[in-house]
């Protein structure tokens, strides 16, 4: 009979292998992509905004510096959004979408889970994602500090979270980390949790935007995610885009689908408006 230590080592090894597999699978999906911004990536906000780099916390050895965007004018937003980048990092695409969210009326903070580094090719992104996978506690602390920053900046206002790809996974992770503090969560094609024992803690409404042709997020896991949330009595809104591929909302990638991206944006902003303002 295996010892407890042997079983524990096998479990740790299994978890580590699963994480490595996820990174490698993501790299395969993005093998032909580049994070270069296109005109669609730099679509202007529907209203004036001001934006700049800002320090929102402190890591183990450096400040946590993100990108903060807010509506122009004297009135401070009363609702905030934690915005979580893709596997490329906090780049021009994410700064642009953060400004668009601010144009919708939010104090939008794009966090940086990569400590100031940004990838410009799949190999570099793979390395950064591996580093993040191996230091989940630091990422959790990062997101807790982002929440606290926005809570204080909005005067105790409602706070949501939104992310794409790697950021979609961490959007759900943030909801699980702060299940009775986050007020709404939006997931774009991020790896999801289907275990009811973990999902039961969630108190906020959740929206998911997924692709039909996505080797990273199997449709049966999307179905299980939605079904389990509904059976737990949670408010959930999931849509799978027919014919779309992973990262369909990223205009710098090969999978960009303008129609699906526009619909997902409209759905997401309407969802956030209902639950945060």
Secondary structure, DSSP 8 states (H G I E B T S, - for coil): ---HHHHHHHHHHHHHHHHHHHHHHHHHHTTT------GGGG---SS-EEEEEEEEEE-SSSEEEEEEEEESSSS--SEEEEEE--TT-S-HHHHHHHHHHHHTT-EEEE--SSTT---SSHHHHHHHHHHHHTTHHHHHHHHHHHHHHHHHHTTS-EEEEEEETHHHHHHHHHHHHTTTT--EEEEES------HHHHTT--SEEEEEEEEE-SSS-HHHHHHHHHHHHHTT--EEEEEEEEEETTTT-TTSTT--HHHHHHHHHHHHHHHHHHH-
